[in-house]
Amino acid sequence: MPKVSVEIPQHILDDLSEHIGDDKKFVNLSDAIRTACRKMLDMMEEIDRKHGRLKPEGD
């Protein structure tokens, strides 16, 4: 899997850290960032579909 380096403000990392670890939503920071990227891409795809820039699913 490729590695990507990004700069993220400390307050966002602090907020994310509350959700990372044993018995929390994400196992590590990479998992949290991958999940956020996937969700953003899904949202962008839905917006594109609503604006006619993508075919509806199943076509």
CYANA upper distance limits for C-alpha pairs under 8 A (distance plus 0.5 A):
  8 ILE  CA     12 ILE  CA      7.28
  8 ILE  CA     13 LEU  CA      7.41
  9 PRO  CA     13 LEU  CA      7.17
 10 GLN  CA     14 ASP  CA      6.55
 11 HIS  CA     15 ASP  CA      6.69
 12 ILE  CA     16 LEU  CA      6.64
 13 LEU  CA     17 SER  CA      6.52
 14 ASP  CA     18 GLU  CA      7.38
 15 ASP  CA     19 HIS  CA      8.08
 16 LEU  CA     20 ILE  CA      7.22
 16 LEU  CA     29 LEU  CA      8.07
 16 LEU  CA     32 ALA  CA      7.99
 17 SER  CA     21 GLY  CA      8.49
 17 SER  CA     29 LEU  CA      8.04
 19 HIS  CA     24 LYS  CA      5.99
 19 HIS  CA     25 LYS  CA      6.08
 19 HIS  CA     26 PHE  CA      6.67
 20 ILE  CA     24 LYS  CA      6.14
 20 ILE  CA     25 LYS  CA      6.77
 20 ILE  CA     26 PHE  CA      5.26
 20 ILE  CA     27 VAL  CA      6.12
 20 ILE  CA     28 ASN  CA      6.04
 20 ILE  CA     29 LEU  CA      7.22
 20 ILE  CA     32 ALA  CA      8.09
 21 GLY  CA     25 LYS  CA      8.08
 21 GLY  CA     26 PHE  CA      6.82
 21 GLY  CA     27 VAL  CA      5.65
 21 GLY  CA     28 ASN  CA      6.86
 22 ASP  CA     27 VAL  CA      7.17
 26 PHE  CA     31 ASP  CA      6.46
 26 PHE  CA     32 ALA  CA      6.13
 27 VAL  CA     31 ASP  CA      6.89
 27 VAL  CA     32 ALA  CA      8.27
 28 ASN  CA     32 ALA  CA      7.01
 29 LEU  CA     33 ILE  CA      6.72
 30 SER  CA     34 ARG  CA      6.55
 31 ASP  CA     35 THR  CA      6.60
 32 ALA  CA     36 ALA  CA      6.69
 33 ILE  CA     37 CYS  CA      6.65
 34 ARG  CA     38 ARG  CA      6.65
 35 THR  CA     39 LYS  CA      6.66
 36 ALA  CA     40 MET  CA      6.64
 37 CYS  CA     41 LEU  CA      6.66
 38 ARG  CA     42 ASP  CA      6.66
 39 LYS  CA     43 MET  CA      6.68
 40 MET  CA     44 MET  CA      6.66
 41 LEU  CA     45 GLU  CA      6.59
 42 ASP  CA     46 GLU  CA      6.78
 43 MET  CA     47 ILE  CA      6.77
 44 MET  CA     48 ASP  CA      6.64
 45 GLU  CA     49 ARG  CA      6.60
 45 GLU  CA     54 LEU  CA      8.14
 46 GLU  CA     50 LYS  CA      6.70
 47 ILE  CA     51 HIS  CA      6.80
 48 ASP  CA     52 GLY  CA      6.72
 48 ASP  CA     53 ARG  CA      5.43
 48 ASP  CA     54 LEU  CA      6.31
 49 ARG  CA     53 ARG  CA      6.04
 49 ARG  CA     54 LEU  CA      5.10
 49 ARG  CA     55 LYS  CA      6.85
 49 ARG  CA     56 PRO  CA      6.82
 50 LYS  CA     54 LEU  CA      8.49
 55 LYS  CA     59 ASP  CA      7.02
